[in-house]
Amino acid sequence: MDFNFSEEQTMIRDSLARLLRDQYDFDTRRKVAETDAGWRPEMWQQFAELGLLAAPFSEEDGGLGGGALDSMVIMEEFGKALVLEPYVPTVVCAGGFLKHAGTAEQKSEHLEAIISGERVFAFAYAEPRGRYDLFDLETTAKKDGDTYTLNGHKAVVIGAPWASHLIVTARTSGDRRDKDGISVFIVEKDASGITTRDYPTVDGRRASEVYFENVSVPDANLIGEEGKALPLIEQVVDEATAAVCAEAMGAMGVAHQMTVEYSKQRKQFGVAIGKFQVLQHRMVDMFMEHEQSISMTYMATLKLDEDETTRKKAVSAAKVRIGQGGRFVGQEAIQIHGGMGMTDELAVGHYFKRLTMIDSECGNVDHHMRRYTSLSSEALKQAAE
């Protein structure tokens, strides 16, 4: 298996790294996170001009002909700089729904606007009582002629304060936890009947509670087949999970590097603390956790196009490794930095916060351990039969 990146992927990585180094240093990022907006639309436009928003889409859809590996390369660099802009909700999630199941009209209207940077999406799927079960939905969409009427509440919709449109999962039939009867819609965020409560998250991003009250949505905004969307949702969320794992790769690497550099500078009893063997062992353990996370993320990304069971197992295995490794690296970085590690002025504390939040995104360690175990049990049962 060839793990080398293509010339185009290497060029994207190098160009993005230069841009972030020049315009996304820690102090700048911190100031942006503290503004009312919480992001920079002009930076989003630079991402578009650099081709980042087009990278994972086919040439037929107006993209650069890449795929999940391109998103992985981009997200790793974003993780290194703790980028705030909503790449995963817009490009990976909304773009994923459109490229997998969008009509020609939907792709023409929305994908082109995503690629150009003109349109920003948020993915409204989580609900207060749903935990990580994508099929546990109380938001409803009732068909009425050539429109649907949406009612419900979506929780912690990342990037929603910046979004012009939402991708919304809703139940068109069945009971709350049925796996059938689930549909996906494109909804304009300023549609009548939508209200939001916006707030900052602990890692510096922005999210919203989104409420739908008799929101009218044209049936042309339905993505895929009515009531049969769960496999599509699971596929897109797995792609988003792999992208988040790649972001964690980047953040873990920087947190480890910062810790090593600090250990060379901080002295105790007249000796750099990096000379202490016990701290050397801990930093080697951080390095190993990072390397294992890289391997698992590569594997998950490469298996996104395989059969459903293989894809799910690979993604869950990677997310477990990332959740455990990210927590370990973040906590060790803070421990070795001492109390100053959690001060707002020091970058390492912000990496710790982001790695902590990543564990809960798209399913935490416990959730993915259960999913992996369940899939393995089913495979063994089928083999025995």
C-alpha positions as CSV (number, residue, x, y, z in Angstrom):
1,M,0.0,0.0,0.0
2,D,1.4,3.4,-1.0
3,F,1.3,5.9,1.8
4,N,3.0,8.7,-0.1
5,F,1.0,11.8,-0.9
6,S,0.5,13.0,-4.4
7,E,2.2,16.0,-5.8
8,E,-1.1,18.0,-5.6
9,Q,-1.7,17.0,-1.9
10,T,1.9,17.9,-1.0
11,M,1.4,21.3,-2.7
12,I,-1.8,21.9,-0.8
13,R,-0.1,21.0,2.5
14,D,2.8,23.3,1.8
15,S,0.7,26.3,0.6
16,L,-1.7,26.0,3.5
17,A,1.1,25.6,6.1
18,R,2.7,28.9,4.7
19,L,-0.6,30.7,4.9
20,L,-1.3,29.6,8.4
21,R,2.2,30.4,9.6
22,D,1.9,33.9,8.1
23,Q,-1.7,34.8,9.0
24,Y,-2.9,32.3,11.7
25,D,-0.3,32.6,14.5
26,F,-1.6,31.8,18.1
27,D,-2.0,35.5,19.1
28,T,-4.0,36.3,16.0
29,R,-6.2,33.2,16.5
30,R,-6.8,34.1,20.1
31,K,-7.8,37.7,19.3
32,V,-10.2,36.4,16.6
33,A,-11.8,33.9,18.9
34,E,-12.5,36.7,21.4
35,T,-14.3,39.0,18.8
36,D,-18.1,39.0,18.5
37,A,-17.9,37.3,15.1
38,G,-15.4,34.6,16.3
39,W,-14.0,33.9,12.8
40,R,-12.7,35.7,9.8
41,P,-14.8,35.6,6.6
42,E,-11.8,37.0,4.7
43,M,-9.7,34.0,5.7
44,W,-12.5,31.7,4.5
45,Q,-12.2,33.4,1.1
46,Q,-8.5,32.8,1.1
47,F,-9.1,29.2,1.8
48,A,-11.4,29.2,-1.3
49,E,-8.8,30.9,-3.5
50,L,-6.2,28.4,-2.4
51,G,-8.5,25.6,-3.6
52,L,-9.1,24.1,-0.1
53,L,-12.8,24.2,-0.4
54,A,-12.7,22.5,-3.8
55,A,-10.1,19.9,-3.0
56,P,-12.3,16.9,-2.0
57,F,-14.8,17.2,-4.8
58,S,-14.7,15.6,-8.3
59,E,-14.0,17.7,-11.4
60,E,-17.5,17.0,-12.6
61,D,-18.8,18.8,-9.5
62,G,-16.4,21.7,-10.0
63,G,-13.7,20.5,-7.6
64,L,-10.1,19.5,-7.9
65,G,-10.7,15.8,-8.2
66,G,-9.5,14.8,-4.7
67,G,-11.3,13.0,-1.9
68,A,-11.0,12.1,1.8
69,L,-7.2,12.1,1.7
70,D,-7.2,15.7,0.6
71,S,-9.5,16.6,3.5
72,M,-7.2,14.7,5.9
73,V,-4.1,16.7,4.7
74,I,-6.0,20.0,5.1
75,M,-7.5,19.1,8.5
76,E,-4.1,18.1,9.9
77,E,-2.7,21.5,9.1
78,F,-5.9,23.1,10.5
79,G,-5.3,21.2,13.7
80,K,-1.8,22.5,14.0
81,A,-3.1,26.1,13.9
82,L,-6.4,25.5,15.8
83,V,-8.3,26.9,12.8
84,L,-11.8,28.2,13.8
85,E,-13.4,28.4,10.4
86,P,-16.1,25.7,9.7
87,Y,-14.4,23.4,7.2
88,V,-15.9,20.2,8.5
89,P,-19.6,21.4,8.7
90,T,-19.5,23.1,5.3
91,V,-17.1,21.1,3.1
92,V,-17.0,17.6,4.7
93,C,-20.6,17.3,5.9
94,A,-22.7,19.5,3.6
95,G,-20.5,18.8,0.7
96,G,-20.6,15.1,1.5
97,F,-24.4,15.0,1.5
98,L,-24.5,16.8,-1.8
99,K,-21.8,14.8,-3.6
100,H,-23.2,11.5,-2.4
101,A,-26.9,12.1,-2.9
102,G,-27.6,15.6,-4.2
103,T,-29.5,16.2,-7.4
104,A,-27.9,17.9,-10.3
105,E,-29.9,21.1,-9.4
106,Q,-28.8,20.9,-5.7
107,K,-25.2,20.4,-6.7
108,S,-25.3,23.3,-9.1
109,E,-26.9,25.7,-6.6
110,H,-25.0,24.7,-3.4
111,L,-21.7,23.0,-4.3
112,E,-20.6,25.8,-6.5
113,A,-21.3,28.3,-3.7
114,I,-19.4,26.1,-1.2
115,I,-16.4,25.8,-3.4
116,S,-16.3,29.6,-4.1
117,G,-16.6,30.4,-0.4
118,E,-19.9,32.2,-0.8
119,R,-22.0,29.8,1.2
120,V,-21.4,28.4,4.7
121,F,-23.3,25.4,6.1
122,A,-23.8,23.9,9.5
123,F,-24.9,20.3,10.2
124,A,-27.9,20.2,12.5
125,Y,-28.2,16.6,13.6
126,A,-27.6,16.3,17.4
127,E,-30.6,16.5,19.8
128,P,-30.7,16.9,23.5
129,R,-31.9,13.3,24.2
130,G,-30.2,11.7,21.3
131,R,-26.7,11.3,22.7
132,Y,-24.6,9.9,19.8
133,D,-27.3,7.8,18.1
134,L,-27.9,9.3,14.7
135,F,-31.3,7.7,14.5
136,D,-32.6,9.0,17.8
137,L,-34.7,11.9,16.4
138,E,-37.6,14.0,17.7
139,T,-37.4,16.7,15.1
140,T,-40.2,16.0,12.6
141,A,-40.8,16.9,9.0
142,K,-44.4,16.5,7.9
143,K,-45.3,16.4,4.2
144,D,-47.9,18.9,3.1
145,G,-48.3,19.1,-0.7
146,D,-45.0,20.1,-2.2
147,T,-43.5,21.3,1.1
148,Y,-42.4,19.8,4.4
149,T,-43.1,21.4,7.8
150,L,-40.2,21.1,10.3
151,N,-40.6,21.2,14.1
152,G,-38.0,20.4,16.7
153,H,-34.7,21.4,18.4
154,K,-31.1,20.7,17.4
155,A,-28.4,21.0,20.0
156,V,-24.8,22.2,19.8
157,V,-24.8,23.0,16.0
158,I,-21.2,23.8,15.4
159,G,-20.7,26.8,13.1
160,A,-24.4,27.7,13.0
161,P,-23.8,31.4,14.0
162,W,-21.8,31.8,10.8
163,A,-23.9,29.6,8.5
164,S,-26.2,30.8,5.7
165,H,-27.7,27.3,5.4
166,L,-28.3,24.2,7.5
167,I,-28.3,20.5,6.7
168,V,-31.1,19.1,9.0
169,T,-31.9,15.5,9.8
170,A,-35.6,15.0,10.7
171,R,-38.1,12.2,11.1
172,T,-40.6,11.9,8.3
173,S,-42.2,8.8,9.7
174,G,-41.9,6.3,12.5
175,D,-41.2,6.5,16.2
176,R,-38.3,8.3,17.9
177,R,-35.7,5.6,17.7
178,D,-36.8,3.9,14.5
179,K,-34.0,3.5,12.0
180,D,-36.4,4.0,9.1
181,G,-38.3,7.2,8.4
182,I,-35.3,9.6,8.6
183,S,-34.7,12.2,5.9
184,V,-32.2,15.0,5.3
185,F,-33.1,18.6,4.2
186,I,-31.3,21.7,3.1
187,V,-32.8,24.7,5.1
188,E,-32.0,28.3,4.8
189,K,-31.0,29.6,8.2
190,D,-33.0,32.8,7.9
191,A,-36.2,30.9,7.0
192,S,-39.4,31.9,8.9
193,G,-39.8,29.9,12.1
194,I,-36.1,29.3,12.9
195,T,-34.7,30.8,16.0
196,T,-31.2,30.3,17.4
197,R,-29.3,30.8,20.6
198,D,-25.7,31.3,19.9
199,Y,-22.7,30.7,22.3
200,P,-19.0,30.2,22.3
201,T,-17.7,26.7,23.0
202,V,-14.8,26.0,25.5
203,D,-12.3,25.5,22.6
204,G,-13.0,28.9,21.1
205,R,-15.5,28.0,18.4
206,R,-19.1,29.0,18.0
207,A,-22.3,26.9,18.2
208,S,-26.1,27.3,18.4
209,E,-29.2,25.8,19.8
210,V,-31.5,25.8,16.8
211,Y,-35.3,25.7,17.1
212,F,-37.7,24.9,14.3
213,E,-41.3,26.0,14.6
214,N,-43.5,25.2,11.6
215,V,-40.6,25.9,9.2
216,S,-41.7,25.4,5.6
217,V,-39.2,23.6,3.4
218,P,-39.7,22.9,-0.4
219,D,-39.6,19.2,-1.3
220,A,-36.8,20.2,-3.8
221,N,-34.6,20.6,-0.7
222,L,-34.9,16.9,0.3
223,I,-31.5,15.2,-0.1
224,G,-31.8,11.6,-1.3
225,E,-34.8,9.4,-0.7
226,E,-37.4,10.3,1.8
227,G,-37.3,8.1,5.0
228,K,-34.2,6.2,3.9
229,A,-31.4,8.6,4.8
230,L,-29.8,6.8,7.8
231,P,-27.1,5.0,5.8
232,L,-26.2,8.3,4.1
233,I,-26.1,10.1,7.4
234,E,-23.8,7.4,8.9
235,Q,-21.5,7.6,5.8
236,V,-21.1,11.4,6.0
237,V,-20.6,11.4,9.8
238,D,-17.9,8.7,9.4
239,E,-16.2,11.0,6.9
240,A,-16.5,13.9,9.3
241,T,-15.1,11.7,12.1
242,A,-12.1,10.8,10.0
243,A,-11.5,14.5,9.3
244,V,-11.8,15.4,13.0
245,C,-9.2,12.6,13.7
246,A,-6.9,14.3,11.2
247,E,-7.3,17.6,13.0
248,A,-6.4,15.9,16.3
249,M,-3.3,14.5,14.7
250,G,-2.1,18.0,13.9
251,A,-3.0,19.4,17.4
252,M,-1.4,16.5,19.2
253,G,1.9,16.9,17.3
254,V,2.1,20.6,18.2
255,A,1.2,20.0,21.8
256,H,4.0,17.4,22.0
257,Q,6.5,19.7,20.3
258,M,5.7,22.6,22.6
259,T,6.2,20.4,25.6
260,V,9.6,19.2,24.4
261,E,10.7,22.7,23.7
262,Y,9.4,23.9,27.1
263,S,11.3,21.1,28.9
264,K,14.6,22.3,27.3
265,Q,14.0,25.8,28.6
266,R,12.5,25.4,32.0
267,K,15.1,24.8,34.7
268,Q,14.8,23.3,38.1
269,F,17.7,23.0,40.5
270,G,19.8,24.6,37.8
271,V,19.0,21.8,35.3
272,A,16.6,21.8,32.3
273,I,13.7,19.6,33.3
274,G,14.1,17.8,30.0
275,K,17.1,16.1,31.5
276,F,15.0,14.3,34.1
277,Q,14.5,10.7,33.0
278,V,11.0,10.4,34.2
279,L,9.9,13.4,32.1
280,Q,11.8,12.0,29.1
281,H,9.8,8.8,29.4
282,R,6.5,10.7,29.6
283,M,7.4,12.7,26.5
284,V,8.3,9.5,24.6
285,D,4.9,8.2,25.6
286,M,3.3,11.3,24.2
287,F,5.2,10.8,20.9
288,M,4.1,7.2,20.7
289,E,0.4,8.1,21.3
290,H,0.7,10.7,18.5
291,E,2.3,8.2,16.1
292,Q,-0.3,5.5,16.8
293,S,-3.0,8.1,16.2
294,I,-1.5,9.0,12.8
295,S,-1.5,5.4,11.7
296,M,-5.1,4.8,12.8
297,T,-6.3,8.0,11.1
298,Y,-4.6,7.0,7.8
299,M,-6.2,3.6,7.9
300,A,-9.6,5.0,8.6
301,T,-9.3,7.6,5.8
302,L,-8.2,4.9,3.3
303,K,-11.1,2.7,4.2
304,L,-13.9,5.3,3.9
305,D,-14.8,4.0,0.4
306,E,-14.9,0.3,1.4
307,D,-18.0,-1.6,2.5
308,E,-20.1,-0.3,5.3
309,T,-18.9,-2.7,8.0
310,T,-15.2,-2.2,7.2
311,R,-15.6,1.6,7.1
312,K,-17.4,1.8,10.4
313,K,-14.9,-0.5,12.2
314,A,-12.0,1.5,10.9
315,V,-13.5,4.8,11.8
316,S,-14.5,3.7,15.3
317,A,-11.0,2.2,15.9
318,A,-9.4,5.4,14.9
319,K,-11.8,7.6,17.0
320,V,-11.1,5.4,20.1
321,R,-7.3,5.8,19.5
322,I,-7.6,9.5,18.9
323,G,-9.8,10.0,22.0
324,Q,-7.5,8.1,24.3
325,G,-4.3,9.5,22.7
326,G,-5.5,13.1,22.6
327,R,-6.5,13.0,26.2
328,F,-3.2,11.6,27.2
329,V,-1.1,14.0,25.2
330,G,-3.2,17.0,26.3
331,Q,-3.0,16.1,30.0
332,E,0.7,15.3,29.9
333,A,1.4,18.6,28.1
334,I,-0.4,20.5,30.9
335,Q,1.2,18.4,33.6
336,I,4.7,19.1,32.3
337,H,4.1,22.8,31.8
338,G,2.7,23.0,35.3
339,G,0.1,25.5,36.4
340,M,0.9,28.0,33.7
341,G,-0.2,25.4,31.1
342,M,-3.8,26.3,31.8
343,T,-3.4,30.1,31.5
344,D,-5.1,31.7,28.6
345,E,-1.9,33.4,27.4
346,L,-0.1,30.1,26.8
347,A,-1.0,28.2,23.6
348,V,-0.7,24.7,25.0
349,G,-3.8,25.1,27.2
350,H,-5.8,25.9,24.0
351,Y,-4.5,22.7,22.4
352,F,-5.6,20.8,25.5
353,K,-9.1,22.2,25.3
354,R,-9.5,21.4,21.6
355,L,-8.2,17.8,22.1
356,T,-10.6,17.4,25.0
357,M,-13.6,18.6,22.9
358,I,-12.6,16.4,19.9
359,D,-13.1,13.3,22.1
360,S,-16.8,14.2,22.3
361,E,-17.3,15.1,18.7
362,C,-18.9,12.5,16.4
363,G,-19.1,10.0,19.3
364,N,-16.7,9.6,22.3
365,V,-14.4,6.7,23.2
366,D,-17.2,4.7,24.9
367,H,-19.6,5.1,22.0
368,H,-17.1,4.0,19.4
369,M,-15.9,1.1,21.6
370,R,-19.5,-0.1,21.7
371,R,-20.0,0.3,18.0
372,Y,-16.7,-1.5,17.2
373,T,-17.6,-4.4,19.5
374,S,-21.1,-4.6,18.1
375,L,-19.9,-4.7,14.5
376,S,-17.2,-7.4,15.4
377,S,-19.9,-9.5,17.1
378,E,-22.2,-9.3,14.1
379,A,-19.3,-10.3,11.8
380,L,-18.4,-13.3,14.0
381,K,-22.1,-14.4,14.1
382,Q,-22.4,-14.2,10.3
383,A,-19.2,-16.2,9.9
384,A,-20.4,-18.9,12.2
385,E,-23.7,-19.2,10.3
